[in-house]
Amino acid sequence: MRHHEPPTTPGTIAPHIPADLYRQLDGRNVVIIQPPAPTRSVGKWAVPLALGLAGTAGVIGLVAAAVAVFDYAARTAAFIGSTTGPLGLGLSLKLFGSKNK
């Protein structure tokens, strides 16, 4: 059996009334109230989305800046440690050595 599409009807079509409800009416008039379809404007979701994306970008920027500062501090400490080398070790032993001589 082939499926045939119903013909298109211009305008809106009234909602379907179940058969048992139709039989209970016994010829009385019926008023069907159908609320309009909800409309969603772009502003309802675009503003929160833009704020969320801006906040996320700000947090990612702060994390990247913190990582860059920590990396710079670690490289600086490694450079200073490597340049002082044995001289720094000798000074440390002389300064922090025992005072009982």
N, C-alpha and C positions, 0 to 999 in steps of 0.2 A: 504494500500500500504506500503510495507516495504521499509525502507531506506537502500540503499546499499552504502558503502563507495567507492569512486573512487579508482582505483588501484594506488599504489604508483609508482611514476616515479623517477628514480635516477637523481640527479643533480638539477639544478634550472630550473624553468618553466618561460617562458616569461609572462609578465603581460597581462591581458585581454584588448583587444581593443573593444570598443563599436561597435555595428553593424552599426549604421548610419555613424560613422567615417570610418569604413571599406568600406562602399559603396561609400563614397566620394573619396576614394583613386583611384578607377578605375584601379587597377593593378599596381600602382606605388609602388616603394620600400619604406619601412618604416624602420627607425632606432629608436629603443627604447632604451633610456639611463636610466638606473635605478641606482641611487646612492647606494653604499654599506650600509648595516645596520650599524647604529652607535654602536660603541663598548664602553662599559663603564668599565674602569679599576678600580680596587679596590682602587688605590691611590687617585682617584678623590673624593671619598666620605669618605674614611677611615681617612685621615688626618684631615679634618674639624670635623669629628665626634669625633675623639680622643681629639682634642683641646677643643671642646665644653664640653665634659665629664670631662676633667681635670679642666677647668674653673669652672664648676658646683661643682665639688668636693671641690675645693678651697674655693668657696663662702660658701658652707655648713660648711666647717671646721672653717672659720672665724666667722660665726654666732654661731656655737657651742662654740667656745672659748669665745666670748663676753657674751653669756648666762652664761657660767661657772664663768667668772670673776664677773658678776653682782650678781650671786647667792652667791659666796664667800663673796662679800662685804656686802650683806644683812645679811648673817648669822653672820658675824663678828660684824656688828653694833648691831644686836639683842643680841649677847652674851655680848658685852660690856655694853649695856643698861641694861641687866638683872643683871649683876654682880654689877654694881654701885648702882642700885636701889634707896633706900631712901637716901643714902649718896650723890649720884649725885644730887638729887632733893634739898637737904639741902644746898649743896654748890652753886647751881645755884641761889637759893633764896637769899643767903647771898651775893654773888658777884653782882647779877643784881638787888638787892633790891633798894629801894629809899635811897638817900644820905641825905635827910632832916631829921635829928634827933636832 
